[in-house]
Amino acid sequence: MSAEHPSYMSRRGLFRHVGAGTAAIALGGLLLPLRAASAEEHTARDSGTAAVKKGKPVVGDPTALPGPIHRSHSVHHDIKLTVDEHYAEISPGALFRFCTFDGHIPGPMIRVREGDTVSFTLENPTGNLLMHNVDMHAVYGSGGGAPATLVAPGQSKTEHFRAMYPGAFIYHCAVVPNMDMHISSGMYGMILVEPKDGLPRVDREFYLGQNEVYTDKRFGAEGVHQFDWQRLAAEDPTYVLFNGGAAALTPRRAGAMKAKVGETVRVFMVNGGPNLTSSFHPIGNVWTEAWSQGAIANEPQRYIQTQSVPPGSTFVGHMKLPVPETVKLVDHALTRVMRKGLLAEINVEGAANPDIFRS
């Protein structure tokens, strides 16, 4: 596999990188295919399913995120993400080859303060199959740093940037011509740039990622699911997921999130897509404060029932928890909940408050 940087490719090398028989155009330095690229070795090298073994789960812990920043000065961060490609259960008994950052979905939340500087390293270990990079929407620079971080298996590259503007931003793999396949397979996460004055205090924080996955088997079918390029082109996903698994954050899988009556929780959500807009809704609750597009430098909207989160964007919302209940976090395009696996739950424990609700 070529490790050539696209900017330095010859005409012959450029077409070899895109894929045999695939025409392409350059648009603002980004190589775009005029028609869908072939499946390349993504499927061919995984076609021998007899040797496929289930690896570690990819479901990201929604409580595993850095804590709020409480300082009034800028610092420097050395941050590394490692590419991890492996098979894991997308639903019970169904295996899929995920591409991840640090082994889980979404990738780790990166949390810095406006004005901080970052040395960011992407490592692609030997043994992986594919080239990868990272486009961070919090970075001024070509491709959000994607050209500077393009790594073949066995390579590691570092870029340096200053976090100039506050907000919650997506980062994602942006290799061409198959960035949609890489993102769908799990390669996205959030970088949070806190404003200099910080964020409002809350009792708990949760971190969720939504994406869709396109496979050659029906939803829930046991066995090895290969990536389905035709379904991708038709934007017809088999699965739509929070944190990399069907109903992953429920008692049936990795477990529900937990909170207590009287608390205020903050939910960070990043929509990797690559194609579907989320209608993010808490069943049994409301977004008391909502920052559309992760625009935390702005005043929040209040008492929002359902928030649109486009692919390639984020959401930050607060919920108050006045009564014990199970808050179901869903995309209110409800077929994705009922038939494609998109559900997360927050189990709120504590004393009943019949003045607010009773049955």
Beta strands, then each sheet from edge to edge (+ up, - down):
strand 1: 24-27
strand 2: 30-33
strand 3: 76-91
strand 4: 94-101
strand 5: 110-113
strand 6: 117-124
strand 7: 135-136
strand 8: 155-162
strand 9: 167-172
strand 10: 188-194
strand 11: 204-213
strand 12: 223-225
strand 13: 239-242
strand 14: 257-260
strand 15: 264-273
strand 16: 278-283
strand 17: 287-292
strand 18: 301-304
strand 19: 307-309
strand 20: 313-320
strand 21: 325-331
strand 22: 344-349
sheet 1: 1+ 2-
sheet 2: 8+ 6- 3- 4+ 12+
sheet 3: 5+ 10+ 9- 7+
sheet 4: 13+ 11- 15- 20+ 17- 18+
sheet 5: 14+ 22+ 21- 16+ 19-
end
